[in-house]
Amino acid sequence: MRGSDADAALHYLARMIEGGEDLRFIARRIVICAAEDVGLADPQALVVANAAAQAADFVGWPEAQIPLAEAVCYIANAPKSNSAYMGIARARHDVRNRSCGSVPKHLRDAHYPGAKALGHGLTYKYPHDFPGGWVQQQYLPDELVGTKYYVPTGHGEDKGRKK
């Protein structure tokens, strides 16, 4: 599926089925590929993969091969983007290996007594109050301003936010 060759993907699906591989293992691999390899280029791929996994589990063999094959073909033919996968890997690396600072005060919960006295939420800008549902404000801690975790690929729907 990763290589966008539906014929090869169906062949390897058939080998797993004929080899007696567990249905849930096959479905799990399809779901993971939809999220990891297709990702934001076609977010519907994860919906298709999950629906196929649920349908396959519901109907069991031999009919399970039909929704699994459908998902395999969909994923193989979908545009590919691993931007979300790479982004979470970069973010987790930072969380594990560097000082990431504190959540900015304007983003902290201000819905409890005493929060405002601590400066929580005072200068928060509610994005829905602005045109397009977006407003410039700092979301990352000071120590991480300018850090890029999500880098859009431009493939399919993975175009990123235009600012």
C-alpha positions in Angstrom: 0.0 0.0 0.0 2.8 2.4 0.9 4.2 2.1 -2.6 0.9 2.9 -4.3 0.7 -0.4 -6.2 -2.8 -1.8 -5.6 -1.9 -5.1 -7.4 1.0 -5.8 -5.2 -1.0 -4.7 -2.1 -3.8 -7.2 -3.0 -1.2 -9.9 -3.7 0.3 -9.5 -0.2 -3.1 -9.3 1.4 -3.9 -12.6 -0.4 -0.7 -14.2 0.9 -1.5 -13.2 4.5 -5.1 -14.5 4.2 -3.9 -17.8 2.6 -1.1 -18.1 5.2 -3.7 -18.0 8.0 -2.7 -14.6 9.4 -5.1 -13.3 12.1 -7.8 -11.1 10.7 -7.3 -8.5 13.4 -3.6 -8.3 12.6 -4.3 -7.7 9.0 -6.9 -5.0 9.8 -4.5 -3.4 12.2 -1.8 -3.1 9.6 -4.3 -1.5 7.2 -5.5 1.0 9.8 -1.9 1.9 10.6 -0.9 2.4 7.0 -3.9 4.7 6.5 -2.8 6.9 9.4 1.0 6.7 9.0 1.4 6.7 5.2 -1.7 8.3 3.7 -2.3 10.5 6.7 -3.4 14.1 6.0 -3.1 13.7 2.2 -6.4 11.9 2.4 -7.9 11.8 5.9 -10.8 9.7 4.6 -8.4 6.8 4.3 -8.4 6.3 8.0 -12.2 6.3 8.0 -12.2 3.7 5.2 -9.6 1.5 7.0 -11.4 1.6 10.3 -14.8 0.8 8.7 -13.1 -2.1 6.9 -11.6 -3.4 10.1 -15.0 -3.2 11.9 -16.8 -4.8 9.0 -14.2 -7.6 8.7 -14.4 -8.3 12.4 -18.2 -8.3 12.2 -18.6 -10.7 9.2 -15.5 -12.9 9.7 -13.9 -15.1 7.1 -14.3 -15.6 4.2 -16.3 -12.4 3.6 -13.8 -10.3 5.6 -11.6 -10.4 2.6 -14.0 -8.0 0.7 -13.8 -4.9 3.0 -10.1 -5.6 3.6 -9.4 -5.6 -0.1 -11.5 -2.5 -0.6 -9.4 -0.7 2.1 -6.2 -2.0 0.6 -7.1 -0.7 -2.8 -8.2 2.7 -1.4 -5.0 3.2 0.6 -2.8 2.0 -2.2 -4.4 4.6 -4.6 -4.5 7.4 -2.1 -2.0 10.3 -2.1 0.6 9.8 0.7 1.7 12.1 3.5 3.5 11.2 6.7 3.6 14.8 8.0 1.5 14.0 11.1 3.5 10.9 11.9 6.8 12.8 11.6 5.4 15.8 13.5 4.4 13.7 16.5 7.8 12.0 16.4 9.6 15.4 16.5 7.3 16.7 19.3 7.8 13.6 21.4 11.6 13.9 20.9 11.5 17.4 22.2 9.4 16.5 25.2 11.8 13.7 26.1 15.1 15.6 25.4 14.8 19.3 26.1 13.3 21.9 28.4 10.0 22.7 26.9 8.9 25.5 29.3 5.4 26.2 30.6 2.1 26.6 28.9 1.7 30.4 28.2 -0.5 32.0 30.8 -3.1 33.2 28.4 -3.8 29.5 27.4 -4.1 28.2 31.0 -7.5 27.3 32.4 -9.2 30.4 33.8 -12.5 28.7 34.9 -11.8 28.3 38.5 -11.6 30.7 41.5 -8.3 32.5 41.7 -7.2 31.7 38.1 -7.4 35.3 37.0 -5.3 36.5 39.9 -2.6 34.2 38.6 -2.9 35.8 35.2 -4.5 32.7 33.6 -6.5 33.4 30.4 -6.4 37.2 30.7 -5.2 38.0 27.1 -6.5 34.9 25.4 -8.0 35.5 21.9 -10.9 33.1 21.1 -10.2 32.1 17.4 -13.9 31.8 16.6 -14.3 35.5 17.3 -12.0 36.3 14.4 -12.5 36.1 10.6 -11.8 32.6 9.3 -11.8 31.2 12.9 -8.1 32.0 13.2 -6.1 34.7 15.1 -2.4 35.2 15.6 -1.4 34.4 19.1 1.4 32.4 20.8 0.4 28.8 21.5 3.8 27.2 22.1 5.8 27.9 25.3 8.4 30.7 25.0 11.2 28.1 24.8 9.6 26.5 21.7 8.5 29.6 19.7 9.4 29.1 16.1 9.6 25.3 16.4 8.0 23.4 13.5 6.6 20.0 14.2 4.0 19.8 11.4 5.6 20.3 8.0 2.9 19.9 5.3 3.9 17.8 2.3 1.6 19.5 -0.2 0.3 16.1 -1.2 -3.4 15.7 -1.6 -5.2 17.5 1.2 -2.0 18.0 3.3 -1.6 21.7 2.4 -1.3 23.1 5.9 -2.7 26.4 7.1 -2.1 29.5 5.0 -1.3 32.4 7.4 
